[in-house]
Amino acid sequence: QVQFVESGGGLVQPGGSLRLSCVASESDFSLYAMAWYRQTPGKQREWVAVITHGGSTNYEDSVAGRFTISRDNAKNTLYLQMYSLKPEDTAVYFCNSFPSGLLGDGWGQGTHVTVSS
């Protein structure tokens, strides 16, 4: 069962930046497309950025041009660089395979991002 450990969240003002990291315990990490997901209270978890095992990326419309997803397969680590943050980006951010569940049923604890003045 893979374990994901997300970090890097925090409180930031609108327009600010954060860099999230996710370390996966599974050595097959490099074989899978991976994604960052986010969830707000009362809403379903949604994907915001995807990166294939080969490095191709795709973004949800609301974050395109502001977020950059990347990966370091040697370190089993996924990153999300977030710029020009908006209050509506406030959420708990998680990483997982894309589609989710390909590395097991588990989710990490997530990392909280709060964008507020």
N, C-alpha and C positions, 0 to 999 in steps of 0.2 A: 504494500500500500504506500503510494507516494505521499510525501509530506511537502507542503508548500509553506514557506515562511516569508511573508511580505513585510516590508519596512519602508520607512522614508516619508510617511505621512506627517501631517501636522496642521497647524493653523497658519494661514497665509492671507495676506490682503489681496483684494481683487487686483489683477494685473501681475501678480507675483508668479513665482516658479517653484516647482518641486520636482525631485527625481525619486521615483519609487523603484524599489528592487524586490525581486522575488527569487529565492533560492529553492530549487527542487531537489529532493533527496534521491530521485529516480535517475539512474544512469542513462536510461533511454530518452531522457529529456530532449536530446538533440534530434531525435527521429521524428518529433511531432511538431505540428503547428501549435503555437502557443498564443494565448490572448490575455489581455487585461479586461476584467469585468468590473462593474461597479453596481452598488445597490444602495438605495435610499429607503427609509422606513415606509412600509406599505407598498413598495413597488418590487417588481421582479428584478432579479439580477440581469444586467444587460452587458453585452460585450461592447468595448469602446475601441480596441485596437488589436489587430491580429498580425502575427509574423509567422511565415512558413519556416520549415526547417532550412530552406535555402535562402531565407532572408527577405522574401517579398513581403510587403506590408499592405494593410488595408485599415481604414479608419471609419468609425461612425461619423456621420456628417457633422454633428455638433462639435467634434474635437479635431476634425481634419484641419491641418495647418497650424494647430496649436500644440498637439501632442506628438511625440515621436517614440515609437516602440523599437527596442533593439534587444539583442540576446548575445550572450557569451556562452557558447556551448561547452567550452572547456571548463567553465565554472558552474555549469548547470544554473545559470542566472539569467533572468529576464528583467528588463528595465522599462520604465516609462518616464520619459522626460516631458514634463508638463509646463507650458509657458502660457502667459496671458490668461491666467486662471480667472474663472467667473464664479459667482456665488452658486450657480446651478451645477458646478462641478463638485460641490460638496457631496460626499458619499463615502462609503467604505469600499475600498478597492481590493480586488482579489486577482490572483493569477490562476490559470488552469490551462489544460490543453484546449484546442479548438477543433471540433466541438469539445465541450467539457466532458470529463469522465473517462477519457481514453487512457489515462494513467492511474485509474482507480476512482473510487467514489468520493474521496475526501476533498475538502476545501481547507485552506489555511484559515487563520484567524482574521485575515485582512488587515489593511492599514487605513486609518481614518484620515481623510482629507477634509478640512474645513476652510472654506474661502469666505472670509468675512472681514469687514472693516471695524 
